[in-house]
Amino acid sequence: MAGNPASGYAAAQDLHDASLPIFNLEKVELRFAISSDLVAAQVANNVLVLALSTGRVLRIDLDSPSDIDDIDLPKKSSEIGVIRRMFLDPSASHLIITTTLGENYYLHTQSRQPKALSRLKGVVIESISWNPSQPTASTREILVGAADGNVYEVYIEPSTEFYRREEKYLKGVYKTSEGTVTGVWTDLVPGRPDFRRVLVATQNKLLHFVGRIGRHGSEGSGSIFSKLFETEAPTVHEISRGSGATPSMLSVSPDQQDVAFPDIAGSERAFAWLSSQGVFHGKLLLALESADLGNKVYAASRLLPRSLIPPSQSAGGRNKTTQEPIHSMILTQWHVLCLVEGRVVAINREDDTVVYDQVVLEPSQSAVGLVADPKKNTFWLFTKQEIFEIVVNDESRDIWKIMLRSRQFEAASQYAKTPAQKDAVATASGDYLVSKNQYMEAAAVYGRSSKPFEQVALTFIDQGEQDALRKYLLTKLSTFKKTSVMQRVMLTSWLMEIFMAKLNSLDDTITTKAELAEGMNTADTKDQLSAIRREYQDFVTKYKADLNRKATYETISSHGREEELLFFAKVINDYNYVLAYWVQRENWPETLAILQKQTDPEVFYRYSSVLMAHVGGEFVDIMMRQANLNPRKLIPALLNYNKITSVPINQNQAVRYLLFCINQHHSTDAAVHNTLLSMYASHPSNDESALLFYLETQSQAHEQNYDADFALRLCIQHKRVRSCVHIYSAMSQYASAVDLALKYDDVELAAIVADRPDSDAALRKKLWLKVAKKVIAQSTGIKTAIEFLKRCELLRIEDLIPFFPDFVVIDDFKEEICDALEEYSRHIDSLKREMDESARTATHVKSDIKALDQRYAIVEPGERCYICRLPLLSRQFFVFPCQHAFHSDCLGRRVVGQAGVGKSRRIRELQVEVGKGIVAGARRERAVRELDALVASACVLCGDMAVKQIDEPFVLPSDDRGEWAL
């Protein structure tokens, strides 16, 4: 952790440099003066609590060092004694203070007023085991170790009520026969919520309890540990009694910070018990089976004797002959920190090596002790006047070496950080496995090492371990980057050869029913064959980009492995090879299965002929699902199929595909339509309904995507009469259509065609005359022929008479002749009436023309011009039948303004000629008549000229808009 010096606290920086020592002791400078000596100190969750000899307690939040709580005990030191020890829970929520006179106080993190623990009065507290769930509102159930050998269970809950005790209950749950309880620890048993593990330490014994706890109706209503201590016998680790009193304590490692390898470190904490013999340490193993858990913990633990700690030196530089005991001890993640004779010594727990030995205190100084923050993994040394932080820098940097020396290769690999470290671990691990003949395991390890490739490969080849060689090559291949093209190609080619040899060897074993050298039977060999084949497939799928296509084909082919060859071709998407393979063997289901996955049109074009010939229906189904095919390129295959097949037209797969292209893809390619038409026309069946339906569909869609001349030749060649007639009709060659229908005696069809040119009566009559000639020639009775020909209203009896034979008796169609004569008579009468009506109309017109000469208009004396509003009689004027009157010049200007450019120009020219006398005599009269005709052709207010001006506004821009205001 790091502080802010300006805020009142300065500490070491958290450095992680490999060049720095693992541990470094740095003095902490407080920016405020401490008036008296320190007597106790605790750190938890980045909260520092200092106890002074005056009874003051300072609580400092290291995240905010300027925020300091200065707390005094309720009574003076002379009454309750000096603060002897303090106990702070890991969350820094609960603080218990004990004095030299047996007074105990409780202080909550949100309070500045310590409360006396009346039930614990007189109990000299030596150790506390906090609740493993780390509650913050109350302590819940905690265990207190006392100097008299008792272990108490207490439940402390802060209260604001004056008369209420802080302890909900206090109960002695265990008593040792060894005197002071120097340490207590409690933790949970994973998977067993009602189980607890408890460690109790004394001067000479370490007791391990594990068992079920009791439960009561409500929390805090009674002891839960009584049942455990009453029913369970402890597992004891005992040492011989020392000659004198030596420090004893129990320490547990802090919480693990960012555990990188939970499978190695797990959540198992380390413990250490300080005794007269040294430090007994190990792992607090976790196991669901708790019956023998204590013995397992002790069996896996070992003693760090006092003799391993380097002796102190005298003032003369010589080693002291007598060694003082360890004064204080705490645990880090991997080391034991000891305070010995004013020195801080760090010893690695894994190999007992001393990694740090630093003199801190002068002979005259005395230490309060070592303290660890279990939450933040910070470590502290307190003296009566000074505070030191033991800064940890990359504590696990050398753990991989220790694991490697102890041949814990997996753990060493996990803790190795740099590539060089990991390589050293892998090489050593591989060498060790080879020495134990564990070649497969060695291959995986060697693949991650930098041991010379040829050396490793020759080792496996010399030992005949092809399987190990294969595994080594695969592992090595995975380590090469994509840019190492040559190496990857060489390894994949070698691996391909090894795979083929292995598969052939297993096949030979199964074929000969032989026993393998390893004692495997044929069934086991089959299982191994399947496993190797799957491994081969995974290899090809993963490294297909690195396999040289040509070399791989040659390798697999040389070993005769068809299945593997096809798999390789599929993986690299070489479907041409796969298709050619199955087509050559006429395995059509496999061919179609491969073809269904293809999207390349060229594949379909290449194999269309053979597939249409053998599996036309299925092939067409697949093609109909492809949207990128060009039907024109499939026409040769479709024609070949049509040539060799003899199925009905509605089952013809070529016709089916062409219709799909036309109807679904709306193909307008003439080649497609002509091909379909040729298949319809050339089909051996006499039924031409399908062909005719196609032609009619084209006509109804007002399309003709086929070549009409080509279609006509085909239909004539194959005698598709109705289709020919339809084509002639589509080409508007009705005469040829009728002639063809009559040629094949299809009078009804000829009659239908003859009715089609309904807009051309002359052509229609001509066509019907051809039909009439054929009908009369074929008819056995004149009556029947006459009835048939009545379908056309254009035919007259006189048109038909030339077609009758000379010997026909007139009595056979006398009625028809009489009807015709009567019709002519009615027509003559109608014409006569029309002539009479025309004569009367001409007479009326002549009368109207004579009346025009006598027409006049009355002009009143005060009438005004409708344009200038001046008296009309003042000068020459015009009066129209509508009674509108205008001055001739006013009317001329209005007409010029509203008429077109040409008419306006002509009016101005005539006005100049007449007004200035340029012309005279007859020419002037013609000019006047022309001018009058142009100017006075119609009234400008109600004639055509007024209608043309309907889009002009009533109010012009030059008018006064105020005149229109309401």
Salt bridges, closest charged atoms under 4 A:
ASP14 OD1 - HIS16 NE2 3.16
ASP69 OD2 - ARG59 NE 3.11
ASP69 OD1 - ARG112 NH2 2.52
ASP70 OD2 - ARG56 NH2 2.51
GLU103 OE2 - LYS121 NZ 2.18
GLU126 OE2 - ARG84 NH1 3.13
GLU126 OE1 - ARG85 NH1 3.23
GLU141 OE1 - ARG140 NE 3.98
GLU157 OE1 - ARG164 NH2 3.37
GLU157 OE1 - LYS168 NZ 3.95
GLU166 OE2 - LYS115 NZ 3.78
GLU178 OE2 - LYS205 NZ 3.49
GLU178 OE1 - ARG241 NH2 2.81
ASP187 OD1 - ARG197 NE 3.02
ASP194 OD2 - ARG212 NH1 2.17
GLU219 OE1 - ARG140 NE 3.72
ASP255 OD1 - ARG269 NH2 2.17
ASP255 OD2 - LYS375 NZ 3.63
GLU341 OE2 - ARG306 NH2 3.61
GLU341 OE1 - LYS320 NZ 3.58
ASP351 OD2 - ARG405 NH2 3.23
ASP352 OD2 - ARG302 NH1 2.74
ASP357 OD2 - ARG343 NH1 2.76
GLU386 OE2 - LYS27 NZ 2.73
ASP394 OD1 - LYS417 NZ 2.44
GLU395 OE2 - HIS335 ND1 2.95
ASP398 OD1 - LYS401 NZ 3.93
ASP431 OD1 - LYS451 NZ 2.60
ASP467 OD1 - ARG470 NH1 2.90
ASP467 OD1 - LYS502 NZ 3.38
GLU497 OE2 - HIS559 NE2 2.83
ASP507 OD2 - ARG561 NH1 2.26
GLU535 OE2 - ARG470 NE 3.12
ASP546 OD2 - ARG488 NH2 2.88
GLU562 OE2 - ARG585 NH2 3.70
GLU563 OE2 - ARG533 NE 3.69
GLU564 OE2 - ARG533 NE 3.07
GLU564 OE1 - ARG561 NE 3.08
ASP621 OD1 - ARG656 NH2 2.35
ASP669 OD1 - ARG632 NH2 2.73
ASP739 OD1 - LYS770 NZ 3.26
ASP745 OD1 - LYS774 NZ 3.03
ASP746 OD2 - ARG722 NH1 3.64
GLU748 OE2 - ARG791 NH2 3.24
ASP755 OD1 - ARG764 NH2 2.98
GLU787 OE2 - LYS790 NZ 3.32
GLU793 OE2 - ARG764 NH1 2.82
ASP799 OD2 - LYS765 NZ 3.20
GLU815 OE1 - LYS783 NZ 3.98
GLU823 OE1 - ARG826 NH2 2.67
GLU837 OE1 - ARG840 NH2 2.47
ASP889 OD1 - ARG875 NE 3.21
ASP889 OD2 - ARG893 NH1 3.81
GLU909 OE1 - ARG906 NH1 3.32
GLU930 OE2 - ARG906 NE 2.98
